[in-house]
Amino acid sequence: MLCFDTYYDRCCGASCSNRLSVIVLRDPNAALRASVLFCFNPASIFYLSIYSESLYALFSVGGLYYLNSRSDNISLFWFALSGFARSNGVLNAGYFGFKTMHQAYDAAFLRKRAVLALQILLNGALHCICIFVPFITFQAYGYYNICLGRSSDEMRPWCKARIPLLYNYIQSHYWGVGFMKYFQLKQLPNFLLASLILSLAVCSIIYYVKSRPEIVLSFGFRASAEEKSSMAMIFSSEKSHRSNSPQISKKYTSRRQEIHNLKLRKKMSQGKNPAECRIDHGSSEKLGYTSASILPFILHLSFMVVIAFFVMHVQASRGNDSDRRNQEFCISGSLTGR
């Protein structure tokens, strides 16, 4: 029964990954490739075993799908459930933080509506707090059972900390997790084991930064009006945009991709460099992996790569954090079509 649940979670996670990729990449073919890579990857053993990773993948990717479909409350619910599955779920609050930052800026400086900006900030803060509730609940439960009612001599060291975090103590004391604690000669094979997936992540980050440096350095604030309009659920405080539903998005993106491919072939027939033709920053064809809508995923991916290399057991980077895994294969799916 548990195995069936794991397989079911895996299949649903792959379906959500495909729908999310269609919205974000705006290319159904790249979305399909990303979903296939998501299903067949080095971390598959974690998803197919009786383990919390497949459930976490379902809730995290599902939350991202609903967030990009302008269903904030449903997205919040899924993200909160991901926090119950794994503590990594707290990182999903960053997506609401990114969205809140841009929508508050749009309301305050572009629309000159200070009250709306304040409402957006309060609403975003509340959403982030709700995502942290599962993590805080677990810490409180551990403190109540292990620390309360005991003398100072009986307390574990983490109980006496200014901010008592059971999870951090277990990671550090029993598993040896900490900044550069894993940098030992005997761990070299594990670094080699993780080198492939980390290299894919680093190369994809560098590719995006080189392609859109103005977007990265400005945290998306210098995105063009067209890009912001196409991803209004992230960048705009206006609530009337509904063009990003899955059905409309597929038709719209397929048509734009056809136009993009026609213009690309025309430019290549004129003897222009194919790479330059694909990423023309002055054009309106910023589709797929180089679009501004990818930025929050890149920021999340960059953070997880740094944590995986310097803090975690580096070999765990092959399987942990399904958000990052989905991002890597969305990127791969996009780039393999180039």
JOBEL-V73580 format. One record per residue. N is the residue number from 0. RES is the residue in one letter. D_CENTER is the distance of its C-alpha to the mean C-alpha in Angstrom with 1 decimal. Layout:
n->N res->RES d_center->D_CENTER
n->N res->RES d_center->D_CENTER
This chain:
n->0 res->M d_center->29.8
n->1 res->L d_center->26.9
n->2 res->C d_center->26.4
n->3 res->F d_center->26.5
n->4 res->D d_center->23.9
n->5 res->T d_center->21.6
n->6 res->Y d_center->22.2
n->7 res->Y d_center->21.8
n->8 res->D d_center->18.4
n->9 res->R d_center->17.5
n->10 res->C d_center->19.0
n->11 res->C d_center->17.4
n->12 res->G d_center->13.9
n->13 res->A d_center->14.8
n->14 res->S d_center->16.3
n->15 res->C d_center->13.2
n->16 res->S d_center->11.2
n->17 res->N d_center->14.2
n->18 res->R d_center->14.5
n->19 res->L d_center->10.9
n->20 res->S d_center->11.6
n->21 res->V d_center->15.0
n->22 res->I d_center->13.9
n->23 res->V d_center->11.5
n->24 res->L d_center->13.6
n->25 res->R d_center->16.8
n->26 res->D d_center->18.4
n->27 res->P d_center->19.2
n->28 res->N d_center->20.5
n->29 res->A d_center->17.4
n->30 res->A d_center->15.4
n->31 res->L d_center->18.1
n->32 res->R d_center->17.9
n->33 res->A d_center->14.2
n->34 res->S d_center->15.0
n->35 res->V d_center->18.0
n->36 res->L d_center->16.3
n->37 res->F d_center->13.8
n->38 res->C d_center->17.1
n->39 res->F d_center->19.0
n->40 res->N d_center->17.4
n->41 res->P d_center->18.6
n->42 res->A d_center->16.6
n->43 res->S d_center->18.5
n->44 res->I d_center->21.0
n->45 res->F d_center->18.6
n->46 res->Y d_center->17.6
n->47 res->L d_center->21.3
n->48 res->S d_center->22.9
n->49 res->I d_center->23.6
n->50 res->Y d_center->20.7
n->51 res->S d_center->18.0
n->52 res->E d_center->15.1
n->53 res->S d_center->15.6
n->54 res->L d_center->15.8
n->55 res->Y d_center->12.6
n->56 res->A d_center->10.9
n->57 res->L d_center->12.8
n->58 res->F d_center->12.1
n->59 res->S d_center->8.3
n->60 res->V d_center->8.1
n->61 res->G d_center->11.2
n->62 res->G d_center->10.0
n->63 res->L d_center->7.5
n->64 res->Y d_center->10.6
n->65 res->Y d_center->13.0
n->66 res->L d_center->11.3
n->67 res->N d_center->11.6
n->68 res->S d_center->15.0
n->69 res->R d_center->16.2
n->70 res->S d_center->16.8
n->71 res->D d_center->15.7
n->72 res->N d_center->17.9
n->73 res->I d_center->16.8
n->74 res->S d_center->13.1
n->75 res->L d_center->14.3
n->76 res->F d_center->16.3
n->77 res->W d_center->13.7
n->78 res->F d_center->11.4
n->79 res->A d_center->14.8
n->80 res->L d_center->15.7
n->81 res->S d_center->12.7
n->82 res->G d_center->14.1
n->83 res->F d_center->17.4
n->84 res->A d_center->16.3
n->85 res->R d_center->14.8
n->86 res->S d_center->14.8
n->87 res->N d_center->11.2
n->88 res->G d_center->10.5
n->89 res->V d_center->11.6
n->90 res->L d_center->8.5
n->91 res->N d_center->7.1
n->92 res->A d_center->10.1
n->93 res->G d_center->8.7
n->94 res->Y d_center->7.5
n->95 res->F d_center->11.1
n->96 res->G d_center->12.4
n->97 res->F d_center->11.3
n->98 res->K d_center->12.8
n->99 res->T d_center->15.8
n->100 res->M d_center->16.5
n->101 res->H d_center->16.9
n->102 res->Q d_center->18.7
n->103 res->A d_center->21.0
n->104 res->Y d_center->21.8
n->105 res->D d_center->22.6
n->106 res->A d_center->24.9
n->107 res->A d_center->26.6
n->108 res->F d_center->27.3
n->109 res->L d_center->27.3
n->110 res->R d_center->28.7
n->111 res->K d_center->30.6
n->112 res->R d_center->29.9
n->113 res->A d_center->29.5
n->114 res->V d_center->29.8
n->115 res->L d_center->26.9
n->116 res->A d_center->24.8
n->117 res->L d_center->25.8
n->118 res->Q d_center->25.0
n->119 res->I d_center->21.5
n->120 res->L d_center->21.0
n->121 res->L d_center->22.6
n->122 res->N d_center->20.6
n->123 res->G d_center->17.3
n->124 res->A d_center->18.6
n->125 res->L d_center->19.8
n->126 res->H d_center->16.5
n->127 res->C d_center->14.9
n->128 res->I d_center->18.1
n->129 res->C d_center->17.9
n->130 res->I d_center->14.5
n->131 res->F d_center->16.3
n->132 res->V d_center->19.4
n->133 res->P d_center->18.9
n->134 res->F d_center->18.4
n->135 res->I d_center->21.4
n->136 res->T d_center->23.4
n->137 res->F d_center->23.1
n->138 res->Q d_center->24.3
n->139 res->A d_center->27.1
n->140 res->Y d_center->28.2
n->141 res->G d_center->28.5
n->142 res->Y d_center->30.4
n->143 res->Y d_center->32.7
n->144 res->N d_center->33.6
n->145 res->I d_center->33.9
n->146 res->C d_center->34.9
n->147 res->L d_center->36.9
n->148 res->G d_center->40.6
n->149 res->R d_center->40.9
n->150 res->S d_center->42.9
n->151 res->S d_center->41.6
n->152 res->D d_center->42.7
n->153 res->E d_center->41.0
n->154 res->M d_center->37.6
n->155 res->R d_center->34.9
n->156 res->P d_center->33.8
n->157 res->W d_center->30.4
n->158 res->C d_center->32.4
n->159 res->K d_center->34.2
n->160 res->A d_center->31.2
n->161 res->R d_center->30.7
n->162 res->I d_center->27.3
n->163 res->P d_center->27.8
n->164 res->L d_center->24.7
n->165 res->L d_center->25.5
n->166 res->Y d_center->22.2
n->167 res->N d_center->22.5
n->168 res->Y d_center->26.2
n->169 res->I d_center->25.7
n->170 res->Q d_center->23.1
n->171 res->S d_center->25.4
n->172 res->H d_center->28.8
n->173 res->Y d_center->28.5
n->174 res->W d_center->25.7
n->175 res->G d_center->26.3
n->176 res->V d_center->22.8
n->177 res->G d_center->22.9
n->178 res->F d_center->22.7
n->179 res->M d_center->24.3
n->180 res->K d_center->26.2
n->181 res->Y d_center->25.2
n->182 res->F d_center->26.8
n->183 res->Q d_center->30.0
n->184 res->L d_center->32.0
n->185 res->K d_center->32.0
n->186 res->Q d_center->28.2
n->187 res->L d_center->28.3
n->188 res->P d_center->28.1
n->189 res->N d_center->24.7
n->190 res->F d_center->23.4
n->191 res->L d_center->24.8
n->192 res->L d_center->23.2
n->193 res->A d_center->19.7
n->194 res->S d_center->20.6
n->195 res->L d_center->19.7
n->196 res->I d_center->16.0
n->197 res->L d_center->15.7
n->198 res->S d_center->17.8
n->199 res->L d_center->15.6
n->200 res->A d_center->12.6
n->201 res->V d_center->15.0
n->202 res->C d_center->16.8
n->203 res->S d_center->13.9
n->204 res->I d_center->13.0
n->205 res->I d_center->16.8
n->206 res->Y d_center->17.2
n->207 res->Y d_center->14.9
n->208 res->V d_center->16.6
n->209 res->K d_center->20.0
n->210 res->S d_center->19.4
n->211 res->R d_center->18.3
n->212 res->P d_center->19.5
n->213 res->E d_center->20.5
n->214 res->I d_center->17.1
n->215 res->V d_center->15.5
n->216 res->L d_center->18.6
n->217 res->S d_center->18.8
n->218 res->F d_center->15.2
n->219 res->G d_center->15.6
n->220 res->F d_center->18.9
n->221 res->R d_center->20.9
n->222 res->A d_center->19.3
n->223 res->S d_center->22.2
n->224 res->A d_center->23.5
n->225 res->E d_center->22.9
n->226 res->E d_center->19.2
n->227 res->K d_center->18.9
n->228 res->S d_center->21.1
n->229 res->S d_center->19.2
n->230 res->M d_center->16.0
n->231 res->A d_center->18.2
n->232 res->M d_center->16.1
n->233 res->I d_center->13.8
n->234 res->F d_center->16.6
n->235 res->S d_center->19.7
n->236 res->S d_center->21.4
n->237 res->E d_center->23.6
n->238 res->K d_center->23.3
n->239 res->S d_center->25.3
n->240 res->H d_center->22.9
n->241 res->R d_center->22.5
n->242 res->S d_center->22.2
n->243 res->N d_center->18.7
n->244 res->S d_center->19.8
n->245 res->P d_center->19.2
n->246 res->Q d_center->22.9
n->247 res->I d_center->23.4
n->248 res->S d_center->20.2
n->249 res->K d_center->21.3
n->250 res->K d_center->24.8
n->251 res->Y d_center->23.8
n->252 res->T d_center->21.4
n->253 res->S d_center->23.9
n->254 res->R d_center->26.7
n->255 res->R d_center->24.9
n->256 res->Q d_center->24.0
n->257 res->E d_center->27.7
n->258 res->I d_center->28.8
n->259 res->H d_center->26.5
n->260 res->N d_center->27.9
n->261 res->L d_center->31.4
n->262 res->K d_center->31.1
n->263 res->L d_center->29.6
n->264 res->R d_center->32.6
n->265 res->K d_center->35.0
n->266 res->K d_center->33.8
n->267 res->M d_center->33.9
n->268 res->S d_center->37.4
n->269 res->Q d_center->38.4
n->270 res->G d_center->37.7
n->271 res->K d_center->34.5
n->272 res->N d_center->32.0
n->273 res->P d_center->29.4
n->274 res->A d_center->26.5
n->275 res->E d_center->27.7
n->276 res->C d_center->28.1
n->277 res->R d_center->24.5
n->278 res->I d_center->23.1
n->279 res->D d_center->25.5
n->280 res->H d_center->24.3
n->281 res->G d_center->27.3
n->282 res->S d_center->26.8
n->283 res->S d_center->25.0
n->284 res->E d_center->23.3
n->285 res->K d_center->19.9
n->286 res->L d_center->18.3
n->287 res->G d_center->15.6
n->288 res->Y d_center->13.6
n->289 res->T d_center->15.5
n->290 res->S d_center->15.0
n->291 res->A d_center->14.0
n->292 res->S d_center->11.4
n->293 res->I d_center->9.2
n->294 res->L d_center->9.5
n->295 res->P d_center->6.8
n->296 res->F d_center->4.4
n->297 res->I d_center->7.5
n->298 res->L d_center->8.0
n->299 res->H d_center->5.3
n->300 res->L d_center->6.6
n->301 res->S d_center->10.0
n->302 res->F d_center->10.2
n->303 res->M d_center->9.6
n->304 res->V d_center->12.1
n->305 res->V d_center->14.5
n->306 res->I d_center->14.5
n->307 res->A d_center->14.9
n->308 res->F d_center->17.8
n->309 res->F d_center->19.6
n->310 res->V d_center->19.2
n->311 res->M d_center->18.2
n->312 res->H d_center->20.5
n->313 res->V d_center->19.3
n->314 res->Q d_center->20.0
n->315 res->A d_center->17.4
n->316 res->S d_center->14.7
n->317 res->R d_center->15.9
n->318 res->G d_center->14.8
n->319 res->N d_center->12.9
n->320 res->D d_center->9.3
n->321 res->S d_center->8.5
n->322 res->D d_center->4.7
n->323 res->R d_center->5.8
n->324 res->R d_center->8.6
n->325 res->N d_center->7.5
n->326 res->Q d_center->6.1
n->327 res->E d_center->9.5
n->328 res->F d_center->11.5
n->329 res->C d_center->10.5
n->330 res->I d_center->11.7
n->331 res->S d_center->14.6
n->332 res->G d_center->15.6
n->333 res->S d_center->15.8
n->334 res->L d_center->17.8
n->335 res->T d_center->20.0
n->336 res->G d_center->21.5
n->337 res->R d_center->22.7
